[in-house]
Every structure is written in structure tokens, then in C-alpha cells.
Amino acid sequence: DPALDDTFRDEGVAALVGAPLICEDEVIGLLFVADRYHRTHTALNVSILCTLATHAALAIHNAKAFAEARSALEKADRARAELERHARDAQGAAEAHEQLTSLLARGASLQAMCEAIARQSGGDVRVLDEAGQVIGRASAPDHAGTAAGAYSPSGEHSAALNGALRESRKAGRSVPAYRHGDELCRAIAVIGGSDVLGAVLLFRRDDLHGIALRTFERSASIVGVVLLSQERVEAEQSRDVAALLRTLIAPRQSEPTLTREHAGRFGLDLAQPLCLLVVELEQATSAGFWSRRLRADAAFGERVLDEVDGALVLVCGATRAQDVVGRFDAFARRELGQAHRGVLSRPVSAPEEIPALYAAARRGLSVLGRLGMRAGIVAQNEMALYSVLFETHDRASLGAFLDATIGAVTAHDARRGSDLTATLLAYLDGQQNATVTAKRLGIHVNTVRQR
């Protein structure tokens, strides 16, 4: 070997004797003795070297065999551990699926499903309806994140989420939607037949993979079954509510006893004083959707609510009327995102008076629209005079009337940036009492007089 010759020459080797390392008729190495001075090796030296070479070859062979055996054992251990992990994951997935299907078979609520999915996935879960509103939520006990709480249907991540859900509908799988801080939102569309029922969002710091991911995606199918079941129940309830409400507002009411029993199933006692609330939305076509949302809100209990001719119509006990109005205003600010106006009737002692209330409320809504009111609910007694005066006027004639009566005041406010119009309204609402007006506006009584 020229390379070895060069090495020996560079090292100044003058005498060399070597013996091959042979194991099972295969040369596996070389054992040699080198000296930097001239030396003659005896037969005994060569014999000893050959004996050492034989032992060395056997030792090297055994070491290699041991290393190969140990490597094989380690590989087998890794394969066994991977198989055990896969078996545990598969068992966990089977148990998770069994738990969800068991909940479904028992008729569990959407909330119970959300809690089960959150525990299995180890994150925050949000279930959305078709409009992106949250209808179910739950968090894993050991997960403390903020991304789910920051979700909003029209928030900063809405475009990314909508794109992810479109991709999810095409692929039939979950899709990473966006990151909020150190958390990832994974989204999957919930499909029922050809309809989109909503979506399931999972918020975690690290993403799901493998069987855990498949388990989460299968849970969306279970949620779809729950939503379909809820839709059927809501549709049946909606038909019952619509029938009852149309009976109550119809000019001719039939079978009072049956109507009272029907209302009682929804917690409404027709023997008690009643109030009627009619709300008109800027987008009349959305009234049906929002009526379903309001019926699902427990805060609006003991009432009958549905969409009638493009408006939300609600009948409740007179003692709860102001509370219902307050809750509706809060709901409108939080959820609606569109202009609305409503009329709350005076209390009546018998359901036979409701048709007249409904007709008056619809006339009042028409007047409010012509007056340009875009948000708020007005009591019927406040609307009575306006309805009489302006029911037959169009918006142009109303504008001419207002210009002729208080036009100078509104023009002064527009020109000077003052607030005389609001002061005048407070003065009239305060029975033309300057002291009461000053308290309402938080100003001095002399300021009221000057204005």
C-alpha cells in the first residue's frame, strides 16, 4: 500500500513485522510492530504476534457482534415504544370517540360536547353558528390562554378565519387559521348535508398532529349532529311560537283556553298583565335569524318571541317589560351591529287587547322611521301624540313641519355648535320645570333659563 509505505517512511520506521487479523476466513484488520532501528524478529516473536492477532481478531469480531446486537435491541425497543405509543393513542382516540358518541346517544347538550372536546384536545374550544357567533365554549382545566376570549366575528382575524373555513369546507379537514400571541387557532367547518351549520375552533399553543388531530376532526362531525338536532328542535319550537304569536296578534282570537295552555308551555301567563314589544331592523331579512338567537338566550325567558312580517315581535309579562327592554338594548349593542327601532306597548290586562296594541305599534314604527330614528325603543305612550299627528305624513312633509316649528333652534345649533335642541327637549320632558331640567342636564338653573 503506497500510502502505508509513505507513512512508515515519514515516521522513520526501519523494521516492521505484521500479522493479519482473520476471523471466519475474512481479513478484518492488521496487527504490526514497527521500530525506528534495524531489528531482526525471531520466530518466537512472530509466533507471539500471530497469537495476539488471533485474539485481537476474535475480540474485534465479538465487539462488533455485541454492538450490532445492542443496536438491534435498541431499534427493537424504539419500535416497541412507538408501537405502544401508537396503541395508547389509538386507545385514547377510541375512548374519546366512544365518550362523544355516548354523550350524543344520551342527548347531551352542546355545552357538554364542548367540555368533552376541550378536555380531549387540551385547549380552548369555541363552537360558532353560521353567522360566526359563539354558541358554545369550554376550556381544558390545564389550559390558560387568552386567544379564545379575544375572538370576535368581525375582529382582526376574521378575514383569515373565513379563508381557513372556505379551505376546510373544500378539503373536509381542519385548517390552521391564524395565530394570536403564542396560540394557534385551528378551525374546521361543520357541515350538515349541503348546508354549513357553523364551525369549531381550537386554540392551543402547539398544534395537533396524527391521531390527536384526527380525533379533533371527528369531534366536529359529532358537533354537526348536535347542531342538526338543535335545528330540528328549534324549527319545531319556532313553528309553535309563530302559531301562538300570530294567534295573539290576530284580530280574531279563537279558543282562549287552548291559547292560554299553549302560552303556558313557554312560561307566559296570559292571566297576568302583558306588554308587547315590536322591533324593526334595518335589514328586515335578518329578523328571522335574530329571533332564533334571542330565543336561545336564557335572559329572555318567560316570553313569546318570533319574526312577524320582517319585525321582531315579543309578548311578555308587564312586570318584566322594562327588564326585557334593557336586555334587548344590551343585546343590540353587543350583537346586532345594525340600526333598529322599537315600540313598547302599555300594559294590558287581557290577551284580547294585544291585536290593537300590535296595530298601534306597527303604526308607531312607521312614524319613527319617517322621523329618522335609527336606534332605541320608545314607549307607546310617548308615541301616541306623534302617531296621531304624523301617521299620514311622509318624510318630506315631516321635515317641513319641523323646519317651521323648531327650524330656527336646530339651525342655531348647527351654526354655533350649541345644544339648545337637547335643552328644549329636556325642558318639555321635565314638565317645563327649569329646576328639574337643570338637574337632568347637570347644569345651573340660570343656564337653563338663558338657553
Secondary structure, DSSP 8 states (H G I E B T S, - for coil): -HHHHHHHHHHT--EEEEEEEEETTEEEEEEEEEESS-----HHHHHHHHHHHHHHHHHHHHHHHHHHHHHHHHHHHHHHHHHHHHHHHHHHHHHHHHHHHHHHHTT--HHHHHHHHHHHHTSEEEEE-TTS-EEEEEE-TT---STTTT--TTSTTHHHHHHHHHHHHHHTS-EEEEEETTEEEEEEEEEETTEEEEEEEEEESS---HHHHHHHHHHHHHHHHHHHHHHHHHHHHHHHHHHHHHHHHSSS---HHHHHHHHHTTT--TTS-EEEEEEEESSGGGHHHHHHHHHH-GGG-SEEEEEETTEEEEEEEGGGHHHHHHHHHHHIIIII-S-EEEEE---BSSGGGHHHHHHHHHHHHHHHHHHT--EEEEEHHHHHHHHHHHTT--HHHHHHHHHHHHHHHHHHHHHH---HHHHHHHHHHTTT-HHHHHHHHTS-HHHHHH-
